[in-house]
């Protein structure tokens, strides 16, 4: 279910905001059921707010401008 919520956010956010200007946040929610406690993952997205977060965007731009070779290991 958590993956579906994340995918929903990924589809919806570009329609109202620029996703790259924000931060996806994951958190764990504790639930109690008949078989005991279990956790699910909740996803949210928010715009970058503090100077440190906005600086991250500048660092990403500088990094990508260097045309780095990105390798998926």
N, C-alpha and C positions, 0 to 999 in steps of 0.2 A: 504494500500500500504506500509506503514512504516513497518508493521510486516513482509511483504514479503521481504523487503530489509534486515531487520535484520536476517531473516532466511537464506537468501542467503549468508550473511557474515558468519554466523555460519557454513554453509556447505563448503564455499570456503577457509576460513582462515586455517583450519587444513591441507589443501593440500600444503600450502606454508610456514606456520609458526606454532609455538606452541601457541595456543590461550591463555593459562594460563599466558604466559609471556607478554601479552599485556593488553590493556584497551579498552573496548567498550565505545564509547562516543555517547550520543544522544544529538541532538540539535533541536530546533524548527525553521522552515522556514516559514516566513510570505508570504502569497500569497494574491492577490487581484483579485476578480472575480465580475461577474455581481451582485451577491447578497451580496457583501461586502468582508471584509477581513476574511481569515481563515488561519489556521496553519497546517503544516504537520511536521512529525518527520523525521529527517535525521539521519542515523546511520553510524558510522565510527569505525575503529579499528586502534590502533597504538601500537607500542612496548613501553614498559616502558623505560623512558629515564633518569630521574633525580634520584639522590640517594634515595630520599624519596619514590619514586614509587618502586624502586628495593627493598628497605627495607620492603615494604608491602609484597613482595613475601616471604621473610624470616619469617615474622610474620605469614603468612598463613601456611607455612610449620610447624612452631613450634606449631601452634594451632591444625593442623590436626594430628601431631605426638602425641599429648596428647589424641588422640582417644575420642574426645568429643561426647556426645550424642546430635545429632542435631534433633530438633523437629520442624515440620511444623505446625504452629498454623493457 
